[in-house]
Amino acid sequence: MLEKTYDALVVEPKIAARWAEANAFAAGAGAEPGAESFCIVIPPPNVTGSLHMGHALNNTLQDILVRFQRMRGLDVLWQPGMDHAGIATQMVVERQLAERKEPSRHVMGREKFVERVWDWKDESGGMIFNQLKRLGASCDWSRERFTMDEGLSRAVLEVFVSLYKEGLIYKDKRLVNWDPKLLTAISDLEVEQIEIQGNLWHFRYPLADGMTYEHPITYDEDTDTHTYETRDYIIVATTRPETMLGDTAIAVNPDDVRYKDLIGKHAVLPLVGRRIRIVGDDYADQTAGSGAVKITPAHDFNDFEVGKRHHLKAINILTTDARMTLKDNEDFLEGLTVAGKLIEVIEELDGMDRFAARKEIVTKMEEIGLLDHIEPHTHMVPHGDRGGVPIEPFLTDQWYVNAAEMAKPAIESVREGRTNFVPKNWEKTYFDWMENIQPWCISRQLWWGHQIPAWYGPDGQVFVEKDEEAALEAAIQHYIAHEGPWKAWVEEKLENFKPGEILTRDEDVLDTWFSSALWPFSTLGWPDKTPELARYYQTDVLVTGFDIIFFWVARMMMMGLHFMKEEPFHTVYVHALVRDMHGAKMSKSKGNVIDPLELIDEYGADALRFTLAILAAQGRDVKLDPSRIAGYRNFGTKLWNATRFADMNGAVLDPGFDPDSVKLTINRWILTELTRTATEVKAAIEAYKFNEASSALYRFVWNQVCDWYLELLKPVFMGEDEAGKAESRACAAYVLAESVKLLHPFMPFMTEELWEHLAGSDAGLACHAAWPEPSFADEASADEINWLIDLVSGLRSVRAEMNVPPSAKAPLVMVGSSPATGERLVRHEPAIKRLARVTDIVLETAAPGGSAQIVVGEATACLPLGDLIDLSAEKLRLEKALSKVAADLGKIEGKLANEKFVANAKPEVVAAEREKLVELQGQNDKLEQALERVSQAG
């Protein structure tokens, strides 16, 4: 006998241990001989990470797919692994060193520091894997990979060297997102936009060569005339005055009549004295500010592109730690006469922090009369998500992948349908990114990561090889085989060779997205031709969030097609974001972060998983309300109690049970519904409609099996028909067992426990049980029992709506019944009387006065209300309730009609109000219907 109550905290660890002991999730476990393969690679979590709600959703959906296919007998591999998380891991270890008052990494040196990171990884990294196991993730844990393990490191070397020699990797000086605190380039994904209450400073840049122009200052609509003033300056606005020292142009829109005569002329850069060109470019928005924009190609991404279009010089005036560099800055000083104000500017600002320099520059501009005005300005400022300081667009030498070239096959793959996005609308996002792709910066100024396999000769010549020995051989060939200034120097060094004297290795490491781009084939053993690579590549589906379609999905497509000549997956399922119950994005600053581990502790992993699945509608964010999780824990409890009830009534699984042999209508009905549900669930999972699969299971298990089937079996179990009892016991056990299997991918822990109870320990694990493929169908029996359910449910609803006391009974009057319905009423009279609480069933030709009426099939079921309730009191109650609902509706309609509220309130607040409106409108409709029934009855 099952325990009286299900205790997830006791059962879940026990089941997890059972799976681990059986190595239940090994590649191919439970597969039928000759089965086709099914493979998913896990989006590798950071080695520093812990389980958050995004992980919980992502891995629950993957696990549903994996368990489903494993039960179908396929050869399944869910490949686990972790990312080395370059910046995050280096920060963790550096923080640990500081907390322990140990030498910094710079004192320690690179080699010792990297050893220390490996020690940390072995001791503390990767705790998220144990958390994923708590969630029930059925990965092949024996095949765990790490982006810095020996095999994946070899794959990274192979790819980098190959792409370099094909001309697809190169070094270039371009703008990058630079973190002045961490002193490294970072990716766009590591940049977060933070709203800042700042200023917009409007500066006057004098025109060169004594030039003036007529600038319109007022406009008279009545006379259609402008008033002009003569100006010898042009006004530009900036949120970052400190960058103005690197200006090399002013841009105006070619269609802007105010400035068209200035295009091609020059202005003088204040404080510096450099002549800068005025260029015509569509980037300048003539409706924004003055319509003129200062162009600083070395410190703004848009300005960099303008600079390329107009062949402007890029002058970097900041150091890596965001201090002003002017004194020894050749680019800055070129062409300048260092005299007068410029001497003061260089002396005072050189070495000054960027924000201190900002204040100083504004002061100096005001002193010389070139500060036009200042206006408050709220704007988004990019910050490093880990360093926490504003990032700088920074001009620096980095390594790049020619992403535009590599993207071409990846674009065609999606366009031609070889890889499909689900939902399909994400293809537009993919194309927008891929067709406007920029070079991919793959170098990072860190110590933890894959060090770039590039070595530099004494003249700066680069040699890219898999190891230093091969690089040295290439260098010798380069210097010795060709006459040149370095030939003798290299020959001399070779006579008494010491490592590192001829070549110096590049100190940078690769962006972690570079190694994760190889994930679908590197984890399977590439570049070796392993059996796993042959068996499981191409993988089947990638389950991921929309925010990394470009950073990860697109790059896996590029690398997979380039090196494997085949797409890494045929389907990309893009799930939504998990938000709080009000629809707000979770963040620590808002204090609305929900910890999945706390939810597992409170409700169990099964309840959390089922909640996430049933809320995972395609294209709709998941609004997670903990009360919903409590509700789905009750769903599990319902199934547990139903199994205990069947136990107590002698239901035992019979291996020889034949659904086609059943005779009782109630059993033939539930078997038909089982077939319908299994078909619906399978189709929904295959279409990645997890919410529809979950809803079908909920409806079948809770409503049809627990609420109706077992309830309708009670008279059978208590009756005298022994053959009917035996059939019903066997059928009930079979239906519960099949329900457990259908539910297993969604709620694996409880179903594993129930499966052992129902099928016995000799039957094997539920995760290896055959997926239900029932084919029984008896439409007549299904129609009859569903008619009974509709009738009883309708009568119960009327009683609830009309506030009828549970003890009150009245006759049921049926009007317009066909002979077939009459026969059904006779057959099911005991059940109708018991379940709908009616005294008699009467057939009439007209509805009696004062009755509530519902239509069931061709007949009308009438319930005389005068015998059940105080009609006048009920009418007053309903009118009062309607009045309150109407008042609430009026308030919300007023809010939503207020354009200012809709425009200024947070989107999630507006969405919540709209949801309330729909809910109240539904309540209003029900109350009006109930009031109409009472009025007709009274």
N, C-alpha and C positions, 0 to 999 in steps of 0.2 A: 504494500500500500504506500502511495506517495505521502510525503510529509503533509501536514495540514496546510501549511503555508510555504510559499516559495521564498527562499532567502538568497538573494543574488550574491550577497557578500560571502556566503558559504559556498554556493554552487559554482559560481564563475571561476574562482581559482582552481577548484577541483577539476572542472572540465578542461581548463587551459592545461593543467598538468597531464590530463589524459591524452589530449592532442599531442603534446610535446613528447610524451613517452612512446606514442605510436608513430611518431614522425609523420603525422597525418597529412601534412601539407607539402611533402617533398614533391618535386617535379614528377608528374606522371602518377602520383599516388591515386589509387582507385580507378585508374583509366582502363578502358576496355582494350583488348589486344588490337593493335593496328589503328587505334583512335587518332583522329586528327588533333593537332595541337591547338592550344589556346594560351596566349601569353600576354601578360600586362607587366610593364615595368613601373615600379612605384616612383612617383615624383620624389626624388631623394630629399628628405628633410635635412636641415643643418645639423651637424654633429653637436652644436651648442644648444639645439632647440628642445623645447618641451611641447607636449601636445596642446594645440589650441583648437578652436571650433572649426577653423578652416581645414586643419588636418583631419578632424573627426568626420566631417562631411565627406571630404575627398576619399578617405580610406574606407569609410562605410560603403560608399557607392562602388568602389573597386572590389571590395570583399563580396558584395552581393553578386556581382558579375562572376567573380572567380568561383565562389561556392556553387552558383547555379551551373556553370559549365563543368565543374568537377563532378557534380551529381549527375550530369548528363553523360558522363563516361568519357569526357575528353581528356587528353593529355595536357594537364594544366600546369603552368609555371607562373607564379606571381613573384617576380624578381625584386627582392628588397635591397636597399642600400642607402648610404648617407653621403651628403656633400661635405667637403672639408671646410666650407664657409670661411674663406680666407680672412676677410676683415673681422668678422665676428669672433672667430677663434683666436686670432692674434690679440684682439682687445681683451678677451677673457683671461688669457695667460698673462698679458702685461699687467692687467689689474691685479691678478693674483700675486705677481712678483712685488707690486707696490704695497699691497696689503701686508705681505710677509716681510716687508722691508729688505727684500733681496735685491741684488744688482739688476739694473734695467737691461733690456735686450741689447742696447748699444754697448754697455759695459761687458755683457756676457759674450757678445759676438754671435754671428749668424748661425754657425754650426751648433753651438751649445743651446741657443734659443730654440732652434727647430727640434732638437732632441727633447727639450723641455715641453714643447707643444705635443709631441708624440706621447710623452709620459702622461700629460693631462688627458689626452684622448683615451689612452688605455685605462685610466683611473676613473674619469668623470664624464667623458663624452659618450654620446649615444644613448642616453637614458630614454630618449623618445621611443626606442624600439620596444622596451618593456611596457611603455605606455600604450603603444599600438597593439601589443599582445593583450593588454587589458581590454582594449576595444573589441578584440576578437579577430584582428587582421590575420588571415590565413596565408601569409607569405611562406615561401620555402626558406625558413630562417637559416638553414644550413648553407645557403648560397649568398649570404650577406656580402655586399660589396661596399667599397669606400673609394671615393674619387681620388684618393692619394695612395691606394694600395698598389702593390707592385705591378699587377696586370693592367690596371687602368692608367697608371703612369706611363707604362710602355705604349699604350694606345695613344696617349696624348703626344708623346714624342713622335710617333709615327705620323700622326696627322699634321702636327706643326711643321715638321721637316718636309713632308710631301707637299703641303700647300705652299710653303715658301719656295720650293724648287719649281712649282708650277706657276709661280708669280701671283698667287692668290693671297699670300701673306707678305706684308711689306712694312717698312718703318716710315713714318711721316710726321711732320709737325702740324698739328691741328688743335682746335679747341676741344677740351674735355671738361667734364664735371670734376672739379678739383676740390678735395676736402682739405682745407688749410690746417685742420687739427690732426687728422690722420696722415696727412702728407702723401696722399695717393689719389689717383684717378678713381672715380666710382661710376657705376652704371646708372642709367636713368631710374631703374627700379629702386636704387638705394637713395634716391632723392625724394624728399617729401616737401610739398608746397605748404608753407605756413603763412597765414594772413597776418600782415604787419601794419600797424598804424604808423605810417611814415610821412615823408614830405616829398613834394615835387618842386625841385629848385629850378627856376627859370633864369637862365644866364644870357647876357648879351655878348655875342661874339662880334667884334668889330670887323667890318669889311676891309679888305686889303686895298692898297693903291688909292686911298682917298675916295673910294666909290660910294655913291649914295643911290637910293631908290625910293619910289613913292609907295608907301604901305597903307592900305585902307584901314581906317580905325573905327568909322561909324557908317551906318547905312540908313537912309531915309526911305521907307517903303512907299510913302505917298509920292515921292518924286523920283523914286528908283535911282537915287544918286548916292555915291560914296563920298566920304570926307577922307582925305589923305594927309599923311605927314611924311616928311622927308626923314629917312633913317640912314645912318651910316653903320648899322649893325643888324644882325639877325638873331632872333631869340630862339634858343633851344631849351628844352626841359629835360631834366634827368633825375632819377631816384638815387643815382650813385655818383655824386660829384667827384669822388676820388679817382674815377676812371678817366676823367676828362683830360688828364695829362697825356693819355695815350690816344687821343682823338687824331684821326688822319683825314677826316672829311665831315661835311654836313650834307645830309640827304634831304631833298625836297621832292614832292611828287611832280612828275613832268607835266601833269594837267593842272597844276596849281597856278592860276594866273598871277598870284601875288609874287611868285618867285621865279617865273619862267625866264626872266631876263638875267637872273643871277646864275643860272646853270652854266657851269664851265668857268665861272669867276672864283675868287678866293676870299677866304676870311682869315683872320689872325687868331690863333689859339691863345686865349688869355693866359697870363702867368708864364707862358712858355715862349711865345713869339713865333711859333711855327706857322708857316702859310699852309692852310688846308683847303682843299678843293671843295666847291659846292657841286654836288652831282645830282642828276635827276634819276630817281629810282622809285618804282611802285611801292617799295616797302614803306616809304613815308606816307602816312595817312593825313591828308590835308584837312580832315575834320577833327583831328586830335591835337590838342594843345595849340602851339603856334603853327603846326604843319611842317616844321623843320626838325630834323633829328640829328643829333651828334652821332658820328660813326666811330666806334672804337673796336676795330676788328679783332684785337687780341683779348677782348674782355666781354664779348657778347656774341652769342651764337648767330643771331640774325645779322649783326654787324659784320661778322666774319664772312657770311655769304655775300653781303653787299660789297665788302672789300674785294672778294674774288671777282665779282662782276665788273668792278671798276678798277681793278689792278692797284688797290690801295696797299700801302705798307701796314703791317701789323706790328705794333709796338707794345711789348709787354712791360708794364710798369709796376708789377707786383712780384714779390718773392713767393716761394712755395708756401711760406707760412703767412701769406697775405700782409706783408709789409711793403712799403714803398721802396723801389730800387731805382735810383736816379743817377747817383754820382758816377758809377762805373758802367752805366748802361749804354753801350755803344749804339743800340737801335734808337734809344731816346735822344741821345746827344747829337746824332748824325744831322748835319746841316744847320745846327743851332749855333748862335753866338752866345756863349755863356757870359752874360753881363747883366748889369742892372737887377731888375726884379727876379730874373731867372736864378741868379746866384743865391738870393735869399730863399727862393722856393726850394732849390736843391738842398741847401744847408739845413733848412728847418724840417723838410719833409722826408728826406732820405732815411730809411730805416724805421719810419713811423708806422704804427698799426693802421690798417685801412680805415677803421672807423674814426680814429683820432685825426687822420689825414682828411677825412670828409669834413669834419668841423672846421679844420684849419683852412681848407680850400674855400669853403663858404665864406668864412671871415675875410679872407684875402680878396675874394671877388667883390664883397661888399665894400671893402676899403678902397678899391679902385673904381667903384661906381658901376660895376658890371653885373651886380645881382639885381635882376629886374623885380622879381617878387617870389615869395614862397607860398605854396598852398598845401594844406593837409592832404594826404593821399594814402588811401588804404589799398594795399596791393599784396600779391602773393610773392613770397621770397623763398627760393629753393634752399633747403637745408639738408645736410647729410643726415640720414636717418640714424646713423650710429655715432658720428662725431658730434652731432647736435648743433653745429654752427653753420652759418650761411655758406653755401658752396660758391666757388668762383669759376666762371668759364675761364679756362687757363690754357695758354698756348704753350704746348710742350711736345717733345718727341715721344711718340708711343708706337706700339706695334698695332697693326690693323689687319683685318680680313677684308678682302674685296667682296663685301656682302652683296653688292648689286649684281655681280656676276654669278655668285653661288645661289642667289635667290631665284634666278630664272627657271631652273628645273622645278624648284619647289612651288613656284607660282603655277606653272603648267600642271603639276600634279593635282592641285586642288581644282583648278579650272576644268580639267578633264575628268574629274571625279574619281581619281585613283585614291585620293584621301578625302574624306568627307567630314565636315564639321557638323556636330549636333549640339544645339540647334543651328540650323543652316545660316542664320543671320550673322553668325560670327565669321563667316567667310569674308564678308565685306570688311570687317576690321582687319582680318589677315591680309587682304589685298591692299587696303589703304596703307598699311605699314610696309608691306613687302615691295610695293611698286614705288614707294618714296624712300627706300632704305638708304641709310648713310653708311659709310665705312664703319666697321665694328671694331671699336677699341678693345683690344684683348690683353693689354699689359696693365699691371698694377704694381705700385711701389711698396710692396710688402715683402716679408721674409717667409711667410707660411703659404705654401702653394707650390705649383709646378714651376720651378725656375725655368725661364725661357732658354731653350737650347741654342743660344747664339753667343759666339765668341768674337772679340774684336782684336784685330792685329794692331801693330804699333802706329799705323797710319789711319786707324779707324775703320779699315776694311772689315766687313762682317762675314763670318763663316757660320752657317747654320747646319748642324749635324746632330746625330742622336747622342753623341758623347764627345768628350774633349779630345780623345785620341783621333777620332775621325775628323774633327775640326782642325786639329793640328796638321794632319796629313793634307787636308785641303789647303791650309795656309802655306805649307811648304811648297805644294804644287804651284800656288799662286805667286809666291815671292821668289822662289828659286828658278822656276821655269821661265820667268819673264825678267828681262833686264829692267832694273828700276832702282830707285834710291835706297830701298830697304833690303835689297838682295844680300849685300855684304853683312848688314846688321844681323839678319836672320841666320846666315851661315855661321857667323861668329857665335851666336847664342846656341846653335845646335851642337857646336863642338863640346860645350860643357853645359848640356841642357838641364834646366831646372823647371819643373812644372810651374806654369803661371807667368814665366818671364816673357814668353812670346805672345801668348793670348790672354785676354782678360774676359771673363764671362759676364754677360749681361746680368745685372743684379735683380731685374724685375721678375715678377711671377705672372702667371696667366690668370686672367679673370676666371672665377669659378664656373661661369656659364660656359666657358670653353670646354672644360672636361665633362660637364653635364650634357653638353650638346651631343656627345658620343654615347650617351647612356644606353640606348636601346641595343647597340651592338658591342660596346666595350664590356658591358656586364656579362655578356654571353661568351666572352673569351677572345674577341678580336683584338689584335691582328692574327692570332692563331686560328686555324680552321677547326674549331672545336665541334663535337657532336651537338652541343647545345645551340651553337650559332646556326648550324644547318637545320636543326629541328625547330627552333622557336623564332627565328628571324625570317620574315617580317613578323613583328608583334601585332596584336590585334587591335586593341583600343587603348588610347591614352585618355585618362581621366584627369582633368586639370582645371584650374581657375582661369578666368578670362585675363587676369592681370599679367600672366606670363606667356600669352600666345606668341608675342614677339620674342621675348627674352629666352624662352626655352623651346616652345613648340616649333617655331619657324627655324630655329637653329638646328634642332634635331632633324628637321626635314632636309635642310641644306647638307648636313654632314652625312646623313644616311644615304641620300641619293648620290652624293659624290663618291663615297667610299664603298657602299654596298650595292650601288646601282639599283636600289629599290627603296621605296618609301619605308620609313621605320614603323608605320602603323597605317591601317586603312581607315580608321575612324578616330576623331578627336571629340570626346564628349566634354563640353565646357559647362561646368556647374556654376551656380550663382554664388553670391556672397552670403555668409551667415550674419544676420543683423540681430539686434536686440528685439524685444517684443514690440517696440514702437516703430521699428523699421530704421533705427539709427545705426550707423556703422559703429562697431565696437572699437573703443580706444581706451587706453589707460587714463588719458586726460579727462575723458567723460565719466570714467568710473563705471562703465557699463559692460566691461569684459566679463564674459561667462566662461568659467573654467570647466572644460569637459570632464576632467578627473573628479572634480567635486560632484558633478551630476552623476557620474558613474558610482561614486561612493553612496550617494543618496538614493538613486533610483535603479541602478544597475545598468550595465552596458547595453543590454537588449532594448530597454526602454528608450535610451538615448538614440541608438541606431534606428529604431523603428520611427521615432519622431523625425529624425533628419531625413529619412527616406520618404516618408509620407508628405513632408513639406517640400521635397525637392522637385517642384514643378519646373519644367524647362522654361528658361527665360525669366524666371521670377525669383527674386531673392528670398532666402529663408528667414522668416521672422520667428525667432526662437523664444518661446514663452515657457519657462520651467513648468508651469501648470499643465502644459500639453504633455510634457514628459511624464508627469504624474499620471495623466490620463492613459497614456500608452503602457505604463507599468500596470495599470488596472486591466488593460487588455490582456497582458500576459497572465495576470492572476486569474482572469476569466477562463482562459484555456486550461490553466493548471487545475482550477476547481472543476471544470467540466470533465477533465480526465479522471479526477478523484470520484466524481459522481458515477461515471461509467464503470469505474473499478468496483464501486460499492454495489452496482447492479449486475456484476458478473461479466462485464464486457472484457473479453480477452482476445487478443489478435490471433486469428486462425490463418496459418499459412495457406490453407486450402480454400479460403473463402473465395467464392466466385460471384462477383457482382451481378452477372447475368442470371443467377439463380434466384435472386430475391423476389418476393411476391408482394410484400406489404407496400401500399402506396407511399407511406411516409419514407420508407427506405429507398424506394425507387426515385422519389423526389430528391433526397439529399445526394444520391449518387449522380443524378443528372446535374445538380448544382455544382458538385465537385468537379465534374468534367468541364462545365462552363468556366469555373473559377481557374482551374489549372490552365486551360487554354488562354484565358485572359491574362493571367500572371506571366506566362511564358512570352506571349506576344509583347506585353508591356516591357518586360526586362530586355528583350531583344531590341526594342525600339528606344531603350534608355529612358523610358517613362516610369521612373521609380515610384513616383507618387501614385500613379494609376495602379501599379502592381500592388503597392502597400494598401491602397484603398480597397482593392478587390479582396485581398486577404482579410482585412479588417471586417468588411461587410460579411464575408462568408463565415469566418470563424466566430465572430461575436454574434451577429444577427441570426444567421441561418443555423449554424451548428449549436451554439450555446443557448441562444434565446428561444429558438423554435424547435429544432430537431430533438434535442434532449428533453425539452418540456413536453413535446407531443409524444415522446416515447414513454413518459411516466405511466400512463394507463396501460401500455403494453407490458412494461416490466411488472406492474402490479396485477395484471390480468391472469386469465386461466389458459390462454393459448400458448402452450409450451413451444410449439414450432415457431410461432411468431416471436416469442421471447428469444429463442436460440438464434433466429435470423437477425433480430435487432441487436443482440449483444455482439455478434460477429460483425455486423455492418457498422455499428457505432465504433468499435475498436478500429476497424479498417479506415473509416472516415477520419477519426482522430489521428491515426498514424500518417495518413496521406496529408492531412492538414499540417502536421508537425514537419513533414518533409518540405512542403511548399513554403512554410514559414522559416525554414532553417537559414537560408541566406540572409534574412533580415534580423532574426533573433536567434543566433546560433547557440548560445549557452543554454537557455531554458529548453530549446527543442532537442539539444543533444541529451539532456537529462531525461526528458519525456520519452525520447526515442528508445533509450535503454530500458526504461520502465515498460513501454508498450511492446517492444520487439524482443527484448531480452539481450543479454550481453553477447550471446553467440551471433547475433545479427550484424555485428560490426557497428561502426560509427555512423551517425546520421550524416556527417559530412561526406561519407562515401556511399550513402544509400542512393538507390536509383531515383532520379527525378520523376515525379508522378506524370504519367501520360495516360490518364483514364479515358475511356471511349464510351462509357455507358451513357445512353440517352433514352429517356422516356418522357416525351414532351407532354403527354396527357397527364401523367402523374405529377410532373412539375407544375403544369397549369393548375391542377386541382389544389395542391397544397399552397401554391402562391396565392390562389384565390382566397383560401382560408386565412392566410396571413394578412392579406390586404383587408379582408373584412374585419378581423379582430383588431388589427392596427388602427383602422379607421374609427371603429367604435371606441377604442381606448383614447385616441386623439380627441374625439368629441367630448368624452367624459373629462379629460384633462383641461380642454379649452373652456368648458362650461363649469369648471370647478365642482364637479359632481363628487360627493364623498365616496371613498372606496367601498363602504358598506352598502351604499344605495344600489338597488337593483330595479330593473324595469323590463318589460317584454321587448323583444326585437320584432319589428313589423317589416316584412319584406314585400316590396311592391314591384310588379313586373318581372317576377322570376320565371325563367324558362324551366321546362321539365328537368333539364340537366342540373340547373342550379338547385331545384327542389330536391333532387336526389342527393346532391352534395350536402345540403342542409340537414337531411336526415342522417347521412353517414357521419357527419361531424358535429351533430347536435351536442353531445357531451362536452366536446372540446370548446365549442362556441360558448356554451353556458358557463363553463368553468373559467375560460380565459377572458371573455368579454363581460362577465358578470351580468348576464341577462336571465330572466326567469323562464320565459317561454319564447318559442319562435313561431310567428304567425304569418301566414301568407294572405295578403290583401290586394285589392285592385286599386286602392287610393291611399295616399299617405294620411295618417291621422293628424288632427290639428295639434299644434303645440309640440311638434317633434323636430329634432335635429335630423338632417338627412345627408347621407353620403352615397355616392354612386360606386357600385362594385360590379364590374362587368356590365351586363345588360340590366341589372336590377338596381333598385334603390333601397338602401337599408335605413329604416327610420327608428329613432330612439325617442319615445315620448318624454319630454323634459319636465312637464308639469308634475310627474310622479317622482322626480329625482331631486329637484332643487327649488329654492324660493326664487321664483322668476323675477320679482320686483327687486329683491336685494341683489341678485346677480346683475340685473340691468344697471343698478346704481354703481356697483363695483366696476363694471366694464366701462361705464361712462367716465368714471374718475380716472381709471387707468388710461383711457384714450386721451383725456385732457392733459395728463402729464406727458404722455408720449408726444402729443401735438406741440406742447410747449418746448420740449427738448428738441424736436424737429425744427421748430422755428429758430431757435438759437443757432443751431448748426448751419441751417440754410442761410441765415444772416451772415455768419462768419464766412462761408464759402462764396457768398455773393459780394463780399468785400474784396475788391481787387487788391487793395493794399495788404490785407492779411495773406492772400494767396501768393502775392509776389514776395513778401518779406519773411513769412514764416518758413521754418525749415521744411524741406520736402516731406520728411517723414511725419511731421506734425499735420501737414495738409492731408497726406494720405490717410492718417489715422482718423481725421475728421470725416473724410469721405466714407471710410469703412463704417464709422458710427452712423452716418446718414443712411447707408444701405440697411444696416441692422435695424435701425428705428423704423424705417419704412416697412420692413418686413413685419415688425411687431405691430405697427399700425394696421396693416392689412389683416392680420390675424384677429386683432381685437375688433375691427369693424365687422368681420365675418361672424365672430361670436355674438356681437351685439345684435346683428341682424337676425341670427337664429333665436336669440332670447326674445326679441321683439315679435317675431312671427309666432313664437310659442305662447306668448303672454297676451 
